[in-house]
């Protein structure tokens, strides 16, 4: 039966790796001349005293036994220069004291062979350590360059996204100016709808495309999208919106279509989700189920209003509304389903069901923590209130795709604990 190697915890290092890292840092550390001199003298003294102590216990033929470590340690913890000097001094000490004839520098055949062996070993150590130090310095330089390039790339990316968002905002402003010069109501509503969508996309761009935003909390993200929709649709009737969400780690690839669909459904509900002379009441829920066998997380987004409901014979696949067509296409791109039906008790219920991959993030998993809610009443003296007007958003619910007339008054959002 084969032994299974235990799984290694991410972020942990083995003792051997820790030792290698310490040696690498020692090789890259530059020391002063005083430190090198002190280390070299200490290495020679310790090696000589150790060899003298072991002289009575060692058989003949080991003149350099304690001097090899002294050379290697000097090379690593001092410098190559220090290691070379220690190698020369230790070689001379061994030649005079521990190679016969003792006390002289006579070159006999055995002494010449021993010294040649010592020179070969120490030269190999010096070359190896020198090459390792150069490789480590080159690696450190490459890492610094990579970090610098990453920082530059991050700055360029941020600047690019900022410019894209500004360009979208400029296009929306031009459409708004153009709409004020058009007398045809249908054409004015079309330009207003295009302006709102461009504003929504611009805000979505700012929220998502940040270098450090690899994953985000779907609930917080959805609240931000609804805030932006209310602020962008500055058209004029009060709205009471309640949002309940589960914690959901969400990747940008899933967040983009989700934000666009939620924005379109929200604008559609704000325009058509209220009866005459009444404030729109909208309830939004984002629920995340437990991961399935393939690891995917089922997600359900529901948006319900208290308006007059759908017209008789309404079919979403035959709807000519541009907003709902956009929402349907993005739902298909997510391999999800979007349905709209008359809700029990009146109003319209829109349901988006899809699945997402679990995102790697500090966001808690869907099963962790209670559900969170935000209630958005039609008024109240509460800090950080977002006011927006709502009317022809271009996401008409009817099959004709028309935009209803603007309703009077204003819309407010208020955040409170569930």
C-alpha positions in Angstrom: 0.0 0.0 0.0 1.4 3.3 -1.0 2.0 6.0 1.5 0.1 9.2 0.8 2.0 12.4 1.4 0.0 14.7 3.7 -1.4 17.8 2.1 0.6 20.9 2.6 -1.0 23.9 4.1 -0.8 27.0 1.8 1.6 29.6 3.0 3.7 27.2 5.1 7.4 26.4 4.5 9.3 23.2 5.2 12.4 23.4 7.5 14.6 22.7 4.6 13.1 25.6 2.6 13.6 27.9 5.6 17.2 26.9 5.7 17.7 27.6 2.0 16.0 31.0 2.4 18.3 31.9 5.2 21.4 30.8 3.2 20.2 32.9 0.3 19.7 36.0 2.4 23.2 35.4 3.9 24.8 35.2 0.4 23.0 38.4 -0.7 24.0 40.4 2.4 26.9 42.8 2.0 29.1 43.3 5.0 31.7 45.9 6.0 35.5 45.2 5.8 35.7 45.2 9.6 33.0 42.5 9.8 34.8 40.4 7.1 38.2 40.7 9.0 36.6 39.8 12.3 34.8 36.8 10.8 37.8 35.6 8.9 40.1 35.7 12.0 37.4 33.9 14.1 37.0 31.2 11.5 40.7 30.6 11.3 41.1 30.5 15.1 38.2 28.1 15.6 39.3 25.8 12.8 42.9 25.7 14.1 41.9 25.1 17.7 39.4 22.4 16.6 42.0 20.7 14.5 44.6 20.8 17.3 42.0 19.3 19.8 41.2 16.5 17.4 44.8 15.9 16.5 45.2 13.1 19.1 42.0 11.3 18.0 42.4 11.5 14.2 44.6 9.2 12.2 47.1 10.7 9.8 45.8 11.8 6.5 43.2 14.4 7.6 45.2 17.7 7.7 42.4 19.8 6.3 39.4 18.3 8.2 38.3 21.4 10.2 39.5 23.9 7.6 37.0 23.1 4.9 34.0 24.2 7.0 35.8 27.4 7.9 36.3 28.3 4.2 32.7 27.5 3.3 31.2 29.5 6.2 33.4 32.4 5.4 32.2 32.3 1.8 28.6 32.3 2.8 28.4 34.5 5.9 31.2 37.0 5.1 32.1 37.4 1.4 34.0 35.6 -1.4 37.0 37.8 -0.7 37.0 36.7 3.0 36.6 33.1 1.9 39.6 33.2 -0.4 41.8 34.8 2.3 40.6 32.2 4.9 41.3 29.4 2.4 44.9 30.6 1.8 45.6 31.1 5.5 44.1 27.7 6.5 46.1 26.0 3.7 49.3 27.4 5.0 48.6 26.4 8.6 47.7 22.9 7.5 50.8 22.6 5.4 53.2 23.7 8.2 51.6 22.0 11.2 49.7 19.0 10.0 51.5 17.8 6.9 54.9 16.1 7.3 57.6 17.1 7.6 56.0 19.2 10.3 57.1 22.8 10.9 58.4 23.3 7.3 57.2 24.2 3.9 59.0 21.3 2.2 57.1 19.8 -0.8 57.2 16.1 -0.6 55.2 13.9 -2.9 52.5 13.3 -0.3 52.4 16.9 0.8 52.0 18.0 -2.8 49.1 15.6 -3.4 47.3 16.8 -0.2 47.8 20.4 -1.0 46.6 19.9 -4.5 43.5 18.1 -3.2 42.8 21.0 -0.8 43.3 23.6 -3.6 40.8 21.7 -5.8 38.1 21.5 -3.1 38.4 25.1 -2.0 38.5 26.4 -5.5 35.3 24.4 -6.3 33.6 25.9 -3.2 34.7 29.4 -4.2 33.4 29.0 -7.8 30.1 27.4 -6.6 29.4 30.1 -4.0 30.3 32.9 -6.4 28.0 31.5 -9.1 25.2 31.0 -6.6 25.5 34.6 -5.3 25.4 36.0 -8.8 22.4 33.9 -9.7 20.6 35.1 -6.5 21.4 38.7 -7.2 20.2 38.3 -10.8 17.0 36.8 -9.4 16.5 39.5 -6.9 17.0 42.1 -9.6 14.5 40.4 -11.8 12.0 40.3 -9.0 12.4 44.0 -8.3 11.9 44.7 -12.0 8.8 42.5 -12.1 7.4 44.3 -9.1 8.1 47.7 -10.7 6.5 46.6 -14.0 3.5 45.3 -12.0 3.1 48.6 -10.3 3.4 50.5 -13.6 0.9 48.1 -15.2 -1.5 48.7 -12.2 -1.3 52.4 -12.6 -1.8 52.2 -16.4 -4.8 49.9 -15.9 -6.3 52.3 -13.3 -5.8 55.2 -15.6 -7.3 53.3 -18.6 -10.4 52.4 -16.6 -10.7 55.9 -15.3 -10.5 57.3 -18.9 -13.1 54.7 -20.1 -15.5 55.7 -17.4 -15.0 59.4 -18.1 -15.6 58.8 -21.8 -18.8 57.0 -21.1 -19.9 59.8 -18.8 -19.1 62.3 -21.5 -21.2 60.4 -24.0 -24.1 60.3 -21.6 -23.8 64.0 -21.0 -23.9 64.6 -24.8 -27.0 62.5 -25.1 -28.6 64.5 -22.3 -27.9 67.8 -24.1 -29.2 66.4 -27.4 -32.4 65.2 -25.8 -33.2 68.8 -24.6 -33.2 70.0 -28.2 -35.6 67.3 -29.5 -39.4 68.0 -29.5 -40.5 64.5 -30.4 -41.4 62.7 -27.1 -40.6 59.2 -28.4 -37.2 60.3 -29.7 -36.5 62.2 -26.4 -37.4 59.1 -24.4 -35.1 57.0 -26.5 -32.2 59.3 -26.0 -32.9 59.5 -22.2 -33.0 55.7 -22.1 -29.7 55.5 -23.9 -28.2 58.1 -21.5 -29.3 56.1 -18.5 -27.8 52.9 -19.8 -24.5 54.5 -20.6 -24.4 56.0 -17.1 -25.1 52.6 -15.6 -22.4 51.0 -17.6 -20.0 53.8 -16.6 -20.7 53.2 -12.9 -20.4 49.5 -13.3 -17.0 50.0 -14.9 -15.8 52.0 -11.9 -17.1 49.4 -9.5 -15.6 46.3 -11.1 -12.5 47.1 -13.1 -10.0 47.8 -10.3 -6.6 46.0 -10.2 -7.2 44.6 -6.7 -10.8 43.6 -7.3 -10.5 39.9 -8.3 -13.6 38.9 -6.3 -16.3 40.8 -4.4 -19.3 40.3 -2.2 -22.3 39.8 -4.5 -24.7 41.3 -1.9 -22.7 44.5 -1.4 -22.2 44.7 -5.2 -25.9 44.4 -5.9 -26.8 47.1 -3.4 -24.3 49.4 -5.1 -25.8 48.7 -8.5 -29.3 49.5 -7.2 -28.0 52.7 -5.6 -26.4 53.7 -9.0 -29.6 52.8 -10.8 -31.7 55.0 -8.5 -29.2 57.8 -8.9 -28.9 57.5 -12.6 -32.6 57.3 -13.3 -33.2 60.9 -12.2 -36.8 61.1 -13.5 -39.2 61.8 -10.7 -41.3 59.4 -8.5 -40.9 58.1 -5.1 -39.7 54.5 -4.6 -39.7 52.1 -1.6 -37.1 49.5 -2.2 -36.2 46.6 0.1 -33.0 44.5 -0.6 -32.2 41.2 1.1 -29.0 39.4 0.1 -27.0 36.3 1.1 -23.2 36.5 1.3 -21.9 35.5 -2.2 -18.3 35.6 -3.3 -18.5 36.7 -6.9 -16.0 37.0 -9.7 -15.9 39.9 -12.1 -16.9 37.6 -15.0 -20.2 36.8 -13.2 -20.6 40.3 -11.7 -20.8 42.2 -15.0 -23.9 40.5 -16.5 -25.5 40.3 -13.0 -25.1 44.0 -12.6 -26.5 44.8 -16.0 -29.5 42.5 -15.6 -30.3 43.8 -12.1 -30.0 47.4 -13.4 -32.4 46.8 -16.3 -34.9 45.0 -14.1 -34.7 47.8 -11.6 -35.3 50.5 -14.1 -38.2 48.5 -15.6 -39.7 48.1 -12.1 -39.2 51.8 -11.3 -41.0 52.9 -14.5 -43.8 50.4 -14.5 -43.9 49.0 -10.9 -46.2 51.5 -9.4 -49.9 52.3 -9.8 -51.1 55.7 -10.6 -50.3 58.4 -8.0 -48.5 55.8 -5.8 -44.9 55.2 -4.9 -43.2 52.2 -6.4 -42.6 49.4 -3.9 -39.9 47.0 -5.0 -38.5 44.0 -3.2 -35.2 42.5 -4.3 -33.7 39.2 -3.0 -30.4 37.6 -3.8 -30.2 34.0 -2.4 -27.2 31.7 -2.8 -27.6 27.9 -2.3 -25.1 25.4 -1.1 -22.4 24.3 -3.6 -23.5 21.4 -5.8 -21.6 18.3 -6.7 -19.6 20.0 -9.4 -18.7 22.9 -7.0 -21.0 25.4 -8.7 -23.2 27.7 -6.5 -26.8 28.1 -7.5 -28.0 31.7 -7.2 -31.5 33.2 -7.5 -32.2 36.9 -8.0 -35.9 38.0 -7.6 -37.3 41.4 -8.1 -41.0 42.0 -7.3 -43.0 45.2 -7.5 -46.6 46.2 -6.6 -47.5 47.7 -9.9 -50.4 46.8 -12.3 -48.6 43.6 -13.4 -48.0 42.3 -16.9 -50.4 42.7 -19.8 -52.5 39.8 -20.8 -50.6 37.5 -23.2 -47.2 38.9 -22.3 -44.3 36.7 -23.4 -40.7 37.6 -22.5 -39.2 35.9 -25.5 -41.4 38.0 -27.8 -41.0 41.3 -25.9 -39.8 44.2 -28.0 -38.5 46.2 -25.1 -34.8 46.9 -25.5 -34.1 46.8 -21.8 -35.7 43.4 -21.3 -34.1 42.1 -24.5 -30.7 43.1 -23.1 -31.5 41.4 -19.8 -32.6 38.2 -21.5 -29.5 38.1 -23.6 -27.2 38.5 -20.7 -29.1 35.8 -18.8 -28.4 33.4 -21.6 -24.8 34.4 -21.6 -24.6 33.4 -18.0 -26.3 30.0 -18.8 -29.1 31.2 -16.6 -32.9 31.7 -17.1 -34.9 34.9 -16.7 -38.6 34.8 -16.2 -41.3 37.4 -15.6 -44.8 36.7 -14.4 -47.6 38.3 -12.5 -47.0 37.9 -8.8 -49.6 36.5 -6.3 -51.4 39.5 -4.8 -50.6 41.8 -7.7 -47.5 43.2 -9.3 -44.8 41.6 -11.4 -42.2 39.1 -10.3 -38.9 38.8 -12.2 -36.7 35.8 -11.4 -33.1 35.2 -12.6 -31.6 31.8 -11.8 -27.9 31.0 -12.6 -24.9 29.3 -11.2 -21.4 30.7 -10.4 -18.0 29.3 -9.7 -16.9 29.8 -6.0 -14.7 32.8 -6.0 -11.4 32.9 -4.1 -11.8 35.8 -1.8 -11.9 36.9 1.8 -15.7 37.1 1.5 -17.4 34.5 3.7 -18.9 31.5 1.9 -22.7 31.5 1.2 -23.4 29.2 4.2 -21.6 31.5 6.7 -23.4 34.3 8.5 -27.0 35.5 8.5 -28.7 37.1 5.7 -28.5 40.8 5.5 -31.2 43.3 4.4 -31.4 46.9 3.4 -34.8 48.7 3.6 -35.2 51.7 1.4 -38.4 53.6 2.6 -39.8 56.5 0.6 -38.4 59.1 3.1 -36.9 59.7 6.4 -34.3 61.8 8.1 -31.4 59.3 7.7 -27.7 60.0 6.8 -26.3 59.1 3.4 -29.7 59.1 1.6 -29.5 58.8 -2.2 -32.2 60.8 -4.0 -33.1 60.0 -7.6 -36.0 60.6 -9.9 -37.4 57.9 -12.2 -39.4 57.8 -15.4 -38.8 56.7 -18.9 -35.9 54.3 -18.5 -36.4 52.6 -21.8 -36.9 49.2 -20.2 -40.7 49.1 -20.7 -42.4 46.0 -19.5 -45.1 45.9 -22.2 -44.5 44.1 -25.4 -44.6 47.4 -27.3 -41.5 48.5 -25.5 -43.0 52.0 -24.9 -41.9 54.1 -21.9 -44.6 55.3 -19.6 -45.0 59.0 -18.7 -43.0 60.5 -15.9 -44.6 60.3 -12.5 -44.2 63.2 -10.1 -42.2 63.4 -6.9 -38.8 61.9 -6.0 -37.2 58.7 -4.9 -35.1 58.1 -1.8 -33.0 55.2 -0.4 -32.4 54.6 3.3 -30.1 51.9 4.7 -31.1 50.3 8.0 -30.3 47.1 9.8 -32.6 44.1 9.1 
